[in-house]
Amino acid sequence: MIDKEYVKEVISRIVKKKSDGSVVPAAASMQEVMASVRDDFLECMRTMCNDREIVVNRTLNSVSFQCL
């Protein structure tokens, strides 16, 4: 389960970016939240892969992961 504080931080980050740029309405859409979470997830996965915490396997149609 995702931490509630992380969700609040993602939404706050999007809203702050919009309010700093004078974008109206200064609210986070579901698409923006999902894109931000996806970016954070991919960054974490890359770090874990580089630190050898997980391993990535290429399959015929996709990729798979294993914890080490």
N, C-alpha and C positions, 0 to 999 in steps of 0.2 A: 504494500500500500504506500502511496506517495504521501510524504509529510505535508501537513496543512500549511506550515510556514513556507515551504517551498512554493506551493501554489500561490500564496499571497505575494511572495517575492516576485514571481513571474508576472503576475497581473500588475503589481506596482511598478515594475520595471517598464512594462509596455505603456502604462498610463503616463509615467514620468517622461518617457521619450516623446509621447504625443503632445503633452502639455508644454514641454520645452520647445517643441517645433510649432506651437500654436495650431495644432490640428484639432478640429472639432468634429465629432464629439471625442473628448479625451477619455475613451473607454476601451477596454481590451475586448476584441471580438474572439470568438471561439477559434477561428482560423489562426489568428495571431498567437493565441495561447498554445495551440497545438504545435505550431511551427517553432516557437521558442522552446517548448519541452523537447521536441524532436532534436533540435540543435544541441541542447544541453545533454541529452541522452547520447547522441553520437560522439560528442566531445568526451564524455565519461567512458564510453566504450573504447575509444581510441587510446585513452590513457591507460585503461585496464589492460588492453592488448599489449601496449608498449611495456607495461610493468610485469607482463607475463602472469596476470591474474586470470585471464581468459585466453582461449585460443580460438581462432577463426578458421573454419573449414569451408572451402568452396565446394558446392554441390552442383549437380547438373543444372538446376533451375534457380539457385539462390545461394545463400551462405548459411552456415550453422555455427553455433557457439558452444563451447564447453568450458566449465570452470576448472581451473587447475588447483 
